[in-house]
């Protein structure tokens, strides 16, 4: 059997795989990328980032959520919202995005191979598809195979009444009552979306607090706004049993404390399982952790020097944005063009309703480090643009050193938070002071103007 040889073989065509392959191709390397026919673009395009964000946009539009400030709390664009209404927009965007990715790979002369990849040895990969088995050899290999929702043998997931985050878009109808097990980023995002539709949501999590890496004031605001939508929080509660009560035609979750929570449907979002368990990776000498995640060094190398890994398969932060950069950096290092990513200046986006974004240090982190700081606040209700958008609860918060005035962190909750965070990110990267915001002219009316308002508020305190 003929074995085609490549300088780089990439397993997975999600954000990390795409950027890793294209970066190597631009360095004049012969590159192949492997993925299944219907999953070009990875989880990002098909079940994760893009579908969930499109679902969010559809919900915001059809529920009339942004207009309720003007037209009353009962305002909706459509009285009865169906799941088909919500997923309709996503399909067209996903189709276009797949075509864009294919065109980018084709333009950069990256060979796309369709099928299931499995290691035969540390350099040889078998590709299984309808035509049989194909062997290819990679001088370097980048594993960017992504993740899937983690399942438990005790949770009877059927994709209809009890489902995971990948199955949300396949539901027949919008449930009237929803139990969400797991209050991580994915659980919170979906809980807030369904709550915005008027679904009665109960959020369960073993942890006593939400998203510990997020600024507490921001989380308090999120919790308040979700409670306003009728969300019930059951934190610090362990789920011991989930099932379907046939008599009542209800789903139930039994808690260790003895409580029983009932609803029409249940969303199970307890972490992600890496797809490395499908690669026969053990023949390379790499040992994944129990969730299938791979350990890498600062250059994204595994314990086998010619095999790199990037994206969700290496764990936190598991963002599409960071995965893209990890893939690029892995390729740069393997072909002698090393670079680095400043991990403390990564912007995080949480696409709940309301949206959250942050970059730099939190108050809690600075307190632990015994680092002095001062705060500047800008409420969306003070901004003309905030009022135009109907966002009365939005908040931009900047943290800065009271002596040097150097910017330390930016935290935002509210409409378009993930868009305007990059202004703060740029100033942080430059090592500038909050005087930059005071002295810069921002377009009016914009949400970006919040930086000037917050800077003036902070400077007034010193």
Secondary structure in CASP SS format (residue, H / E / C, confidence):
PFRMAT SS
TARGET T0000
AUTHOR 0000-0000-0000
METHOD secondary structure of the structure
MODEL  1
X C 1.00
X C 1.00
X C 1.00
X E 1.00
X E 1.00
X E 1.00
X E 1.00
X E 1.00
X E 1.00
X E 1.00
X E 1.00
X C 1.00
X C 1.00
X C 1.00
X H 1.00
X H 1.00
X H 1.00
X H 1.00
X H 1.00
X H 1.00
X H 1.00
X H 1.00
X H 1.00
X H 1.00
X H 1.00
X H 1.00
X C 1.00
X C 1.00
X C 1.00
X C 1.00
X E 1.00
X E 1.00
X E 1.00
X E 1.00
X E 1.00
X C 1.00
X H 1.00
X H 1.00
X H 1.00
X C 1.00
X C 1.00
X H 1.00
X H 1.00
X H 1.00
X H 1.00
X H 1.00
X C 1.00
X C 1.00
X H 1.00
X H 1.00
X H 1.00
X H 1.00
X H 1.00
X H 1.00
X H 1.00
X H 1.00
X H 1.00
X H 1.00
X H 1.00
X H 1.00
X H 1.00
X H 1.00
X C 1.00
X C 1.00
X H 1.00
X H 1.00
X H 1.00
X H 1.00
X H 1.00
X H 1.00
X H 1.00
X C 1.00
X C 1.00
X C 1.00
X C 1.00
X C 1.00
X C 1.00
X C 1.00
X C 1.00
X C 1.00
X C 1.00
X C 1.00
X H 1.00
X H 1.00
X H 1.00
X H 1.00
X H 1.00
X H 1.00
X H 1.00
X H 1.00
X H 1.00
X H 1.00
X H 1.00
X H 1.00
X H 1.00
X H 1.00
X H 1.00
X H 1.00
X H 1.00
X H 1.00
X H 1.00
X H 1.00
X H 1.00
X H 1.00
X H 1.00
X H 1.00
X H 1.00
X C 1.00
X C 1.00
X C 1.00
X E 1.00
X E 1.00
X E 1.00
X E 1.00
X C 1.00
X E 1.00
X E 1.00
X E 1.00
X E 1.00
X C 1.00
X C 1.00
X C 1.00
X C 1.00
X E 1.00
X E 1.00
X E 1.00
X E 1.00
X E 1.00
X E 1.00
X C 1.00
X C 1.00
X E 1.00
X E 1.00
X E 1.00
X E 1.00
X E 1.00
X E 1.00
X E 1.00
X E 1.00
X E 1.00
X E 1.00
X E 1.00
X E 1.00
X C 1.00
X C 1.00
X C 1.00
X E 1.00
X E 1.00
X E 1.00
X C 1.00
X C 1.00
X C 1.00
X C 1.00
X C 1.00
X C 1.00
X C 1.00
X C 1.00
X C 1.00
X C 1.00
X C 1.00
X C 1.00
X E 1.00
X E 1.00
X C 1.00
X H 1.00
X H 1.00
X H 1.00
X H 1.00
X H 1.00
X H 1.00
X C 1.00
X C 1.00
X C 1.00
X C 1.00
X C 1.00
X C 1.00
X E 1.00
X E 1.00
X E 1.00
X E 1.00
X E 1.00
X C 1.00
X C 1.00
X C 1.00
X H 1.00
X H 1.00
X H 1.00
X H 1.00
X H 1.00
X H 1.00
X H 1.00
X H 1.00
X H 1.00
X H 1.00
X H 1.00
X H 1.00
X C 1.00
X C 1.00
X C 1.00
X E 1.00
X E 1.00
X E 1.00
X E 1.00
X E 1.00
X E 1.00
X C 1.00
X C 1.00
X C 1.00
X C 1.00
X C 1.00
X C 1.00
X C 1.00
X C 1.00
X C 1.00
X C 1.00
X H 1.00
X H 1.00
X H 1.00
X H 1.00
X H 1.00
X H 1.00
X H 1.00
X H 1.00
X H 1.00
X H 1.00
X H 1.00
X H 1.00
X H 1.00
X C 1.00
X C 1.00
X C 1.00
X E 1.00
X E 1.00
X E 1.00
X E 1.00
X C 1.00
X C 1.00
X C 1.00
X E 1.00
X E 1.00
X E 1.00
X E 1.00
X E 1.00
X E 1.00
X E 1.00
X C 1.00
X C 1.00
X C 1.00
X C 1.00
X E 1.00
X E 1.00
X E 1.00
X E 1.00
X E 1.00
X E 1.00
X C 1.00
X C 1.00
X C 1.00
X C 1.00
X E 1.00
X E 1.00
X E 1.00
X E 1.00
X C 1.00
X E 1.00
X E 1.00
X E 1.00
X E 1.00
X C 1.00
X C 1.00
X C 1.00
X E 1.00
X E 1.00
X E 1.00
X H 1.00
X H 1.00
X H 1.00
X H 1.00
X C 1.00
X C 1.00
X H 1.00
X H 1.00
X H 1.00
X H 1.00
X C 1.00
X C 1.00
X C 1.00
X C 1.00
X C 1.00
X C 1.00
X C 1.00
X C 1.00
X C 1.00
X C 1.00
X C 1.00
X C 1.00
X C 1.00
X C 1.00
X C 1.00
X C 1.00
X E 1.00
X C 1.00
X C 1.00
X C 1.00
X C 1.00
X C 1.00
X E 1.00
X E 1.00
X E 1.00
X C 1.00
X H 1.00
X H 1.00
X H 1.00
X H 1.00
X C 1.00
X C 1.00
X C 1.00
X C 1.00
X C 1.00
X H 1.00
X H 1.00
X H 1.00
X H 1.00
X H 1.00
X H 1.00
X H 1.00
X H 1.00
X H 1.00
X H 1.00
X H 1.00
X H 1.00
X H 1.00
X H 1.00
X H 1.00
X C 1.00
X C 1.00
X C 1.00
X C 1.00
X C 1.00
X C 1.00
X C 1.00
X C 1.00
X H 1.00
X H 1.00
X H 1.00
X C 1.00
X C 1.00
X E 1.00
X E 1.00
X E 1.00
X C 1.00
X C 1.00
X C 1.00
X C 1.00
X C 1.00
X E 1.00
X E 1.00
X E 1.00
X E 1.00
X E 1.00
X C 1.00
X C 1.00
X H 1.00
X H 1.00
X H 1.00
X H 1.00
X H 1.00
X H 1.00
X C 1.00
X C 1.00
X C 1.00
X C 1.00
X C 1.00
X E 1.00
X E 1.00
X E 1.00
X E 1.00
X E 1.00
X E 1.00
X H 1.00
X H 1.00
X H 1.00
X C 1.00
X H 1.00
X H 1.00
X H 1.00
X H 1.00
X H 1.00
X H 1.00
X C 1.00
X C 1.00
X C 1.00
X C 1.00
X C 1.00
X E 1.00
X E 1.00
X E 1.00
X E 1.00
X E 1.00
X E 1.00
X C 1.00
X C 1.00
X C 1.00
X C 1.00
X C 1.00
X E 1.00
X E 1.00
X E 1.00
X E 1.00
X E 1.00
X E 1.00
X E 1.00
X E 1.00
X C 1.00
X C 1.00
X C 1.00
X H 1.00
X H 1.00
X H 1.00
X H 1.00
X H 1.00
X H 1.00
X H 1.00
X H 1.00
X H 1.00
X H 1.00
X H 1.00
X H 1.00
X H 1.00
X H 1.00
X C 1.00
X C 1.00
X E 1.00
X C 1.00
X H 1.00
X H 1.00
X H 1.00
X H 1.00
X H 1.00
X C 1.00
X C 1.00
X C 1.00
X C 1.00
X C 1.00
X C 1.00
X C 1.00
X C 1.00
X C 1.00
X C 1.00
X H 1.00
X H 1.00
X H 1.00
X H 1.00
X H 1.00
X H 1.00
X H 1.00
X H 1.00
X H 1.00
X H 1.00
X H 1.00
X C 1.00
X C 1.00
END
